[in-house]
Amino acid sequence: MVDHLLVEPVSPESKGMALCGASYSGHLQMAQLLIERGADVNAQGEQYGVAYGPPLDCASSQGHEPVVRLLIEKGADVNAQRRFEGNALYSAAADGHELAVRTLIEAGADVNAQGGHVGNALAVASIMGHKLLVKLLIDKGADVNAQGGHWGNALQAASGIGHEPVVRLLIEEGANINAQGGEYGNALQAASYMGNEPVVRLLIEEGADINAQGGKYGNALQAASSKGHTLLVQLLIDKGADVSAQGGKYGNALQAASSKGHKLLVQLLIDRGADVNVQGGYWGNALQAVSYGGHEQLVKLLIEKGVDVNAEGGEYGNALKAASYWGHNYIVEILIRAGAHENVEHHTIGVNNGEDTSVLQD
C-alpha cells in the first residue's frame, strides 16, 4: 500500500490521508517520503467515510514531536482548525504532550484560539488535570478567563471534573471564581452537580457566590439536589445557600430532589425550610414532580407536610393529572383520598401518547 502511494499515481486525498496516518503513528521517515512525493501537509477531509487531518493535528494528538517539527518546517499551518474539533495545540494539550505544546507555541500557535468541545487549549488541559501544562499555557499567554466550550471556561471545566490542584492553580493565576458561562453557569454549580465536595469547599473558601444564578440548574443547590448529593446539599445550606432560590430546569432545589425520588434529600430540604408549595420549574411544583415519577413515599411525605394537592401549573397542570397520565393508579388513589379533585381522565400504566420527554433528561 505504501509503495503504491509512493510510486503509482494516486489522488491528493489518498496522499493526505496517508500522511495523516504516518503522522499519527509517529513514522517520521514515511512522513518525509510522503511530503516529498507531494502529500499536502495541511490536508484534511473525508475519504471512505473516514474524516482525516490535518497531519499536524494527527501528530500533535499523539505527542510525536519530531513529526510535529517536520510538518511545521514543511509549511503546516500551526493554527489550522480541524473540521470537527479544535486544532493541533488543543489536541496536544488534551493528552498532556508538553514537548509538542512547546514546539507548537514556538512556531506561532495561538494559545487562545477557540475551538473544540471544551473551547481552547487551557480548558482542555484543565479538564484533563494536566497541572504543569496548565501552568505552561498560562505562562505563554493563555487567558485564564477565556470563555467558550461546553464548560464555559477553564475553571469550570477543572471544577466539574474535580481536579482540585488545577482549580487552585487557576485561582492563583487570576481566574474569576464567579465567572458565568457554560452549561452549569459557574464553577460552583459544575462542582456541585458532579458531587466534587473538596472543590466545592475550596471554591466557597475562595469567595464563590453560593447563591449565584445561571446555568442549566439555576444554582449550585439545585444542581446538587438533582443528583442526590445529600451531604453536599447539607454543606451548601450550612454555608448559606437559599433553599427557596428560584431558577433553572427544576425551578428550585425541592422540585429537583423530588423529581429524582431522593427521599432523604427531600426531607432535609423541608427540614431546612423549603416551601412544599413553591411554584416553578418544569413540573410546576414538587408534588407534580413526584406524582409524575411514581414516587409513592414522597407523595405521602409531601401531603403530610401540607402540600396543596390541587395546585395548578407545570407540564401536566396538576399532580393528579400527572399521575393519571402515566398510569400511577396507586398515587391517583392517594391524591384523591387527600382531597384532589377527580376531574381528569385516567390512563393505563405505560401510556404516554408518544410524548417527547427528552426535556426531562439530565
C-alpha positions, 0 to 999 in steps of 0.5 A: 500500500505504501509503495503504491502511494509512493510510486503509482499515481494516486489522488491528493486525498489518498496522499493526505490521508496517508500522511495523516496516518504516518503522522499519527503513528509517529513514522517520521521517515514515511512522513518525509517520503510522503511530503516529498512525493507531494502529500499536502501537509495541511490536508484534511477531509473525508475519504471512505467515510473516514474524516482525516487531518490535518497531519499536524493535528494527527501528530500533535494528538499523539505527542510525536514531536519530531513529526510535529517539527517536520510538518511545521518546517514543511509549511503546516499551518500551526493554527489550522482548525480541524473540521470537527474539533479544535486544532493541533495545540488543543489536541496536544494539550488534551493528552498532556504532550508538553514537548509538542505544546512547546514546539507548537507555541514556538512556531506561532500557535495561538494559545487562545484560539477557540475551538473544540468541545471544551473551547481552547487549549487551557480548558482542555488541559484543565479538564484533563488535570494536566497541572504543569501544562496548565501552568505552561499555557498560562505562562505563554499567554493563555487567558485564564478567563477565556470563555467558550466550550461546553464548560464555559471556561477553564475553571469550570471545566477543572471544577466539574471534573474535580481536579482540585490542584488545577482549580487552585492553580487557576485561582492563583493565576487570576481566574474569576471564581464567579465567572458565568458561562457554560452549561452549569453557569459557574464553577460552583454549580459544575462542582456541585452537580458532579458531587466534587465536595473538596472543590466545592469547599475550596471554591466557597473558601475562595469567595464563590457566590453560593447563591449565584444564578445561571446555568442549566440548574439555576444554582449550585443547590439545585444542581446538587439536589438533582443528583442526590448529593445529600451531604453536599446539599447539607454543606451548601445550606450550612454555608448559606445557600437559599433553599427557596432560590428560584431558577433553572430546569427544576425551578428550585432545589425541592422540585429537583430532589423530588423529581429524582425520588431522593427521599432523604434529600427531600426531607432535609430540604423541608427540614431546612425550610423549603416551601412544599408549595413553591411554584416553578420549574418544569413540573410546576411544583414538587408534588407534580414532580413526584406524582409524575415519577411514581414516587409513592413515599414522597407523595405521602411525605409531601401531603403530610407536610401540607402540600396543596394537592390541587395546585395548578401549573407545570407540564401536566397542570396538576399532580393528579393529572400527572399521575393519571397520565402515566398510569400511577393508579396507586398515587391517583388513589392517594391524591384523591383520598387527600382531597384532589379533585377527580376531574381528569381522565385516567390512563393505563400504566405505560401510556404516554401518547408518544410524548417527547420527554427528552426535556426531562433528561439530565 
